[in-house]
Amino acid sequence: MIAERRPLIAANWKMNKTVAEAEDFLAQLLGEVDGLGAEVVVCPPATALAAAIAATRESEVEIAAQTMHFEAGGAYTGEISAPMLIELGAWGVILGHSERRQYFCETDEALAKKLPAALEAGLVPILCVGESEAERDAGETEGVLERQLATDLAAVPEGRLSEVVVAYEPIWAIGTGRTATEEQAQDACAFIRSQLERLGPAAAEAVRILYGGSMKPANAVQLLAQPDIDGGLVGGAALDPGDFAAICRAGSG
């Protein structure tokens, strides 16, 4: 990891934690992570966004949403827009998580609209890409990553590519307890960077690439030591403030 890329550790709570639980978690976390070298981001469910933002207002911890629509407003029942997130004070938004792709039919074509909409509003997009177990077993990992990146980032101006965060999340390692080896994770993240160089050579070295796939305190140091892994998008281990703080410390060197 080059010096210009500040490590980023993000907690994806998914559909977990009430407002009270979010406030309790953050009360335990903030004293443990403020002042660390890594940038720390927590991604609560939409119902807890405002409370989480209020709880971290005097902290270095940032708050991001888990999804958003590409339109600023309209007849999209149940959706939330980038301007709404900005009004709340959100720092960024996860886009294209494998669960959004699998369960809610989020397509690369939709993501191609969401990425520029997030950037234009002032949000930092965390774009998730990754292959399924069947695709890995078929030797299609690089093809999947190349297709996802090319389509999802197609409308992002080259001059703004460096503002995007990319999270490599092998689908076969999410919520399964399985984790990619350090070599597998590094190889995939290095390939992602090589594809970013094709899209914007000047920005590719500045883009932070996270690993997301059953990262936990026991494996965080090894994963985060890889040269093209600049942080983590943490799921299960991010539900416990002690475990998440330990990963944040690992990401801070």
Secondary structure as the mmCIF struct_conf table of DSSP 4:
data_model
#
loop_
_struct_conf.conf_type_id
_struct_conf.id
_struct_conf.beg_label_comp_id
_struct_conf.beg_label_asym_id
_struct_conf.beg_label_seq_id
_struct_conf.end_label_comp_id
_struct_conf.end_label_asym_id
_struct_conf.end_label_seq_id
TURN_TY1_P TURN_TY1_P1 ALA A 3 GLU A 4
BEND BEND1 ARG A 5 ARG A 5
STRN STRN1 LEU A 8 ASN A 12
BEND BEND2 MET A 15 MET A 15
HELX_RH_AL_P HELX_RH_AL_P1 VAL A 19 VAL A 33
TURN_TY1_P TURN_TY1_P2 ASP A 34 GLY A 35
BEND BEND3 GLY A 37 ALA A 38
STRN STRN2 GLU A 39 CYS A 43
HELX_RH_3T_P HELX_RH_3T_P1 ALA A 46 ALA A 48
HELX_RH_AL_P HELX_RH_AL_P2 LEU A 49 ALA A 55
TURN_TY1_P TURN_TY1_P3 THR A 56 GLU A 58
BEND BEND4 SER A 59 GLU A 60
STRN STRN3 GLU A 62 ALA A 65
BEND BEND5 GLN A 66 GLN A 66
STRN STRN4 HIS A 69 HIS A 69
BEND BEND6 PHE A 70 ALA A 75
TURN_TY1_P TURN_TY1_P4 THR A 77 GLY A 78
STRN STRN5 SER A 81 SER A 81
HELX_RH_AL_P HELX_RH_AL_P3 ALA A 82 LEU A 88
TURN_TY1_P TURN_TY1_P5 GLY A 89 GLY A 89
STRN STRN6 GLY A 92 LEU A 95
HELX_RH_AL_P HELX_RH_AL_P4 SER A 98 TYR A 103
BEND BEND7 PHE A 104 PHE A 104
HELX_RH_AL_P HELX_RH_AL_P5 ASP A 108 ALA A 121
TURN_TY1_P TURN_TY1_P6 GLY A 122 GLY A 122
HELX_LH_PP_P HELX_LH_PP_P1 LEU A 123 LEU A 123
STRN STRN7 VAL A 124 VAL A 129
HELX_RH_AL_P HELX_RH_AL_P6 GLU A 133 ASP A 137
TURN_TY1_P TURN_TY1_P7 ALA A 138 GLY A 139
HELX_RH_AL_P HELX_RH_AL_P7 THR A 141 ASP A 152
TURN_TY1_P TURN_TY1_P8 LEU A 153 ALA A 155
BEND BEND8 VAL A 156 VAL A 156
HELX_RH_3T_P HELX_RH_3T_P2 GLU A 158 GLU A 163
STRN STRN8 VAL A 165 TYR A 168
HELX_RH_3T_P HELX_RH_3T_P3 ILE A 171 ALA A 173
BEND BEND9 ILE A 174 GLY A 177
HELX_RH_AL_P HELX_RH_AL_P8 GLU A 182 LEU A 199
HELX_RH_AL_P HELX_RH_AL_P9 PRO A 201 ALA A 204
TURN_TY1_P TURN_TY1_P9 GLU A 205 ALA A 206
STRN STRN9 ARG A 208 TYR A 211
BEND BEND10 GLY A 213 SER A 214
HELX_RH_AL_P HELX_RH_AL_P10 PRO A 217 LEU A 224
TURN_TY1_P TURN_TY1_P10 ALA A 225 ALA A 225
BEND BEND11 GLN A 226 GLN A 226
TURN_TY1_P TURN_TY1_P11 PRO A 227 ASP A 228
STRN STRN10 GLY A 231 VAL A 234
BEND BEND12 GLY A 235 GLY A 235
HELX_RH_3T_P HELX_RH_3T_P4 GLY A 236 LEU A 239
BEND BEND13 ASP A 240 ASP A 240
HELX_RH_AL_P HELX_RH_AL_P11 PRO A 241 GLY A 251
TURN_TY1_P TURN_TY1_P12 SER A 252 SER A 252
#
